[in-house]
Amino acid sequence: MTTALITGSTAGIGAAFARRLAADGHSLVLVARDTKRLQEQATELHDRHGVEVEVRTADLATDEGIETVAARLSDRKSPVDLLVNNAGFGNKGRYLDVSMADELKMLKVHCEAVLRLTSAATEAMRERGRGGVVNVASVAAFVPRGTYGASKAWVVQFTQGVAKDLAGSGVRLMALCPGFVRTEFHQRAGMGTDNIPNWMWLDADKLVAAALGDLARGKTLSIPDPRYKALMGLVKVAPRGLLGGISSRAGRKYGPQ
């Protein structure tokens, strides 16, 4: 029996990972800021699948929260075999419309927390010669689109670089880059979604199934849908100047309203 730790577990992609991994028989460590929602989620997954579920209340925008989760990942007596760094959020508004405090908070969650938790997890995993890390990024990592996209680009580059450094150790790392997924993400950021075409929306459970398949195959980057793979293929060949203009207009159309 293996144990998976999931940050941002109570909604969206994190909740989909929790459902799938519990159904597959994995014990879980669920991390989020809302204790009540964590306890309700833990009870439901335990009752439905008969797995052990542990909860940790932590805000990864704080040093205390990061340290709490890092300590759990470093526990050699109760090892974590799979880390899913899923916690994240978006800010409403263009650059300079968003406060510096909110920009720094995003970098704390998307970059510093991912760095510190990945390091805590992989150090213990390398000692055992096995383990896996999924760092949830975004297709926004591949287009010039403000602080959010920049932070997710960091996640992709960091994850693939660490995967190369740890090759042969038995520890696998993968950056997961979804597109639009129906979660609480946009609602929490105050972003309108009415203008986003239906074809651009992904199902969280299908996304997770594809991502776990890619991790098992040893991929270091997962774009788990043919539609977004095609779009990212176009991004690679598009001129950067043109791409910047398109992403800016798309952000105004499909982003914050």
C-alpha positions in Angstrom: 0.0 0.0 0.0 1.4 3.4 -1.0 0.6 6.9 0.3 -0.1 10.0 -1.8 0.0 13.6 -0.5 -2.1 16.1 -2.4 -2.1 19.8 -1.9 -5.2 21.8 -2.7 -7.1 18.6 -2.4 -10.6 19.8 -1.6 -11.7 21.0 -5.1 -11.0 20.7 -8.8 -8.0 18.8 -10.0 -6.8 18.1 -6.5 -10.1 16.5 -5.5 -10.0 14.5 -8.8 -6.6 13.1 -7.8 -7.9 12.2 -4.4 -10.9 10.4 -5.8 -8.8 8.4 -8.3 -6.0 7.5 -6.0 -8.4 6.5 -3.2 -10.3 4.3 -5.7 -7.0 2.7 -6.6 -6.4 1.8 -3.0 -3.8 4.4 -2.0 -3.7 5.9 1.5 -4.0 9.7 1.3 -2.6 12.8 3.0 -4.9 15.7 2.1 -3.7 19.3 2.4 -5.8 22.5 2.2 -6.6 25.6 4.1 -10.2 24.7 5.1 -10.2 22.1 8.0 -13.9 21.5 7.8 -13.8 20.7 4.1 -10.8 18.5 4.6 -12.5 16.4 7.3 -15.6 16.0 5.2 -13.5 14.9 2.2 -11.5 12.5 4.3 -14.6 10.9 5.8 -16.2 10.5 2.4 -13.1 8.9 0.8 -12.5 6.6 3.7 -16.1 5.4 3.9 -16.4 4.9 0.1 -13.0 3.2 -0.5 -11.8 1.9 2.8 -8.5 3.7 2.7 -6.6 5.6 5.4 -6.9 9.3 5.0 -4.9 11.9 7.0 -5.6 15.6 6.8 -3.2 18.5 7.3 -4.5 22.1 7.4 -1.9 24.4 5.9 -1.8 27.7 3.9 1.1 27.3 1.5 1.3 31.1 1.1 3.0 31.1 4.5 6.3 29.7 5.8 4.4 27.9 8.6 2.1 26.1 6.1 5.0 25.1 3.9 7.0 23.8 6.8 4.1 21.8 8.1 3.7 19.9 4.8 7.5 19.6 4.3 7.8 18.0 7.7 5.2 15.4 6.7 7.0 14.6 3.5 10.2 14.2 5.3 8.8 11.6 7.8 10.8 8.4 7.2 8.5 6.4 9.5 5.4 7.1 7.4 6.7 7.7 3.9 4.9 9.5 1.1 5.3 7.7 -2.3 3.5 10.2 -4.5 3.4 14.0 -4.1 0.9 16.0 -6.1 1.7 19.8 -5.8 -1.7 21.1 -7.0 -2.4 24.1 -4.8 -2.6 27.4 -6.7 -4.8 30.3 -7.6 -5.1 33.2 -10.1 -5.3 37.0 -9.6 -7.9 39.1 -11.4 -6.5 41.9 -13.4 -3.5 42.8 -15.6 0.0 43.4 -14.4 0.2 46.6 -12.2 -3.6 46.2 -11.6 -2.8 43.5 -9.1 -1.2 44.4 -5.8 2.4 43.5 -5.2 1.3 41.6 -2.1 -0.9 39.4 -4.2 1.7 38.9 -6.9 4.2 37.7 -4.2 1.6 35.5 -2.6 1.1 33.7 -6.0 4.9 33.2 -6.4 5.1 31.8 -2.8 2.4 29.2 -3.6 3.3 28.4 -7.2 7.1 28.5 -7.0 8.6 28.5 -3.4 6.1 26.0 -2.0 6.6 23.7 -5.1 10.4 24.0 -4.7 10.4 23.3 -1.0 7.9 20.5 -1.0 9.4 18.8 -4.0 12.8 18.9 -2.3 11.5 17.4 0.9 9.7 14.7 -0.9 12.4 13.7 -3.4 15.1 13.6 -0.8 13.2 10.9 1.1 12.1 9.2 -2.1 15.7 9.0 -3.4 16.8 7.3 -0.2 14.2 4.5 -0.8 14.9 4.3 -4.5 11.3 5.0 -5.6 8.6 7.7 -5.7 6.9 10.2 -7.8 6.0 13.9 -8.0 3.4 15.6 -10.1 3.7 19.4 -10.2 0.5 20.9 -11.6 1.4 23.7 -14.0 -0.7 25.0 -16.9 -0.7 25.5 -20.7 -0.4 29.1 -19.7 3.3 28.2 -19.1 3.8 28.3 -22.9 2.4 31.7 -23.7 3.5 35.2 -22.6 0.7 35.9 -20.2 1.7 37.8 -17.0 2.8 36.5 -13.6 0.5 33.5 -13.6 2.0 32.1 -16.9 5.5 33.0 -15.8 5.1 31.1 -12.5 3.7 28.1 -14.3 6.6 28.2 -16.8 8.9 28.1 -13.8 7.1 25.0 -12.6 7.6 23.3 -15.9 11.3 24.1 -16.2 12.0 23.3 -12.6 10.3 19.9 -12.8 11.9 18.8 -16.0 15.3 19.9 -14.8 15.0 18.0 -11.5 13.7 14.9 -13.4 16.9 15.0 -15.4 19.1 15.4 -12.3 17.3 12.5 -10.6 17.2 10.2 -13.6 18.1 6.6 -12.6 17.3 7.2 -8.9 13.8 5.6 -9.1 12.1 8.9 -8.5 9.9 10.2 -11.3 8.8 13.8 -11.8 6.3 15.3 -14.2 4.8 18.7 -14.9 1.1 18.5 -15.6 -0.2 21.2 -17.9 -4.0 21.3 -18.2 -6.1 23.9 -20.0 -9.5 25.1 -18.8 -11.0 22.8 -16.2 -14.3 23.3 -14.4 -13.1 24.0 -10.9 -13.4 26.7 -8.3 -10.3 28.4 -9.7 -12.0 31.1 -11.8 -14.8 31.7 -9.2 -12.3 32.3 -6.5 -10.3 34.8 -8.7 -13.5 36.6 -9.7 -13.0 35.6 -13.3 -15.9 35.3 -15.7 -16.1 32.1 -17.8 -19.2 32.6 -19.9 -17.2 33.5 -23.0 -15.0 30.3 -22.9 -16.1 27.9 -25.7 -17.4 24.5 -24.5 -14.7 22.7 -26.5 -12.0 24.2 -24.4 -13.2 22.8 -21.1 -11.7 19.6 -19.7 -13.1 17.0 -17.3 -11.0 16.8 -14.2 -11.4 13.1 -13.7 -10.4 12.3 -17.3 -7.5 14.7 -17.0 -6.2 12.9 -13.9 -6.5 9.5 -15.5 -4.4 10.7 -18.4 -1.9 12.3 -16.2 -1.3 9.2 -14.1 -0.9 7.2 -17.3 1.7 9.7 -18.5 3.5 9.5 -15.1 3.6 5.7 -15.3 5.1 5.9 -18.8 7.9 8.1 -17.5 6.9 11.4 -19.1 8.3 14.6 -17.6 5.6 16.7 -19.3 1.9 15.9 -19.6 -0.6 17.9 -21.7 -3.4 15.4 -21.2 -5.8 16.2 -24.1 -5.4 16.1 -27.9 -7.0 19.5 -28.3 -4.5 21.3 -26.1 -1.6 19.2 -27.5 -2.6 20.5 -31.0 -2.8 24.1 -29.7 0.6 23.9 -28.0 2.0 22.5 -31.2 0.9 25.7 -32.9 2.3 27.8 -30.1 5.8 26.3 -30.7 5.8 27.5 -34.3 4.0 30.9 -33.9 6.2 34.1 -33.8 6.6 35.3 -30.2 5.4 38.8 -31.1 2.3 37.5 -32.7 1.8 35.1 -29.8 2.1 37.8 -27.2 -0.7 39.8 -28.9 -3.0 36.8 -29.3 -2.5 35.7 -25.7 -3.2 39.2 -24.4 -6.4 39.5 -26.4 -7.4 35.9 -25.3 -6.7 36.8 -21.7 -9.1 39.8 -21.9 -11.8 37.7 -23.7 -11.5 34.5 -21.7 -9.9 35.7 -18.4 -11.0 38.1 -15.8 -14.4 39.8 -16.5 
